[in-house]
C-alpha cells in the first residue's frame, strides 16, 4: 500500500490529456457542435448482454430505487437530439463492470458525438480530421476505409456475412486456435468476435487509421440496417495499431425496431443468467416522438492517449486506475 | 483443489490444462467494445516446458494444480535416479533424468536446488542461480592474458561446458550463472 497513493501516470501525461481535451473542444466549437452533459447515474441502462453494468441503490426516502452507472451516454444524448438540440458532443466517463486489462479499466473516458444529417461516410470524414489533429505527434501515416466483409476475407478467406460452421472451424484449427470450436459453438456473432479479434484486428498496424464499416447484421447493435443489403448494418469501428478505438452508427431511428432489439437482448440476458437490465422507455418515447436523421460515434480517450504516447498499458495514461482508485 | 476463473489468472498461477500441470505466464483481456470477452493466456506446460497460447471465454474456469516449489539438497545419482532431500524434514525424493533435464549439468552432491513437486512427485528441478564448480578440463591459457577477451571452453566437474577467460586454468573453481550458463568469476580457495 505504501506507494499506492501516487498516480500511475506521469505528470507529463496529465498535461497531454489536458491538451487533448482542449483540442477536442476547439475542434467542435469551430464546427458549431454543442457540448452537453447528461447523467452518469440513470434509472435505465443499456440492455446489451455483452456490457455488464454497475448498479447502486438510491436512498432518498420514499424514492428508493436501483440506479445504474451508464455504460455509455448514448440514450440520454439521443433524447437531447429528439428534443431538438442539433449536433452535440460530450466528454464523459462511462462504466463497464468486470472489464480490466491492458486496454481496459472499468471506468474510462469517452468522447461521443452526433451529427445531424450525416451519413456514415460523412462521419468517417470528420473522424479522420479529428484523429489527424489529435495524433499529430504520432503521426498517422494513412487512413483506410474497408468493409467488414472485405477485411475479414482478406485475412481469413472466410465470408463474414454467411456463416459456415465447417469453414470457420477448419480455419480456426488450421490457425492453431482449436479452442474456438468449443467457445463459439454455433453462434455466428461469437465466431466473428473470436476470429476478428484474433486474426484480423492484430493486422491493423503501421500507424494507420482503419475504419471498418458495414458490420454483419448479427452485430448491428444500435445501427440501422443497410437499405440495399439487409445482411449488413450502418456501423463503423475504428482501429489503429491493433487497438479498437471507437464505434459509430448511422443511428437507428425506428422506435419499433429499437424496441424489438431491446427485447431480443433482454431475452439473451435471461438465457445467459445475467443481471436484469431496465429497458429505457424514455429513449423509446423519444424515438417515437422522432429522432432526427443522424450519425454518431464514441471514441475512447484513454486509448487515444495510449497510442499518442506509445504506452503499453492503460494504467500509464490514467491518474488512478481501479486498483488505486 | 481450488478452481480459478479467467479473471484470477495471473502470472505464476498453477493450473491443470489438458491433464497437465501448467503455469500462467501472461493473461490478456481481449474484448471488442460490443462483443464477446475473451482471455488470451500464455501458459507454460510444466511437464514439457513448452509455452503455448490459449484463448478462454472470460469467466471460464480451470482447476488449480497441486504444484509447489521446495528447497532441497541434491544428494547423489544412483545411475537411474537422482535423489533429493528436504533438509528440515529429511524427506527424500527421487527423479529420473527426464524430470531433471538440463539441470543435471549443474548439480553437484550436497548443493541446494529447487524441486518442483506435482501431487508430491518431482516435476522439475531448478539449480541454484549461482553454482561453484571445478574445471576438470580446459586448454592451457596464453601467458600474460588477463583481460578475458575471447575465452575458451572449459569442462566442469558436473559435465557442463562453459566459456571462460583464457587465464582461467584447469583445477580452478569458478562461479557460473546457471540461468545463462555464463562464467561469473574465479573462486578463491
Interface residues (C-beta under 8 A of the other chain):
Chain A: X48 X50 X51 X98 X99 X100 X101 X102 X103 X104 X177 X179 X180 X183 X189 X190 X192 X193 X194 X196 X197 X198 X219 X221 X237 X244 X246 X247
Chain B: X7 X28 X29 X30 X31 X32 X33 X34 X35 X36 X37 X38 X40 X54 X55 X56 X57 X58
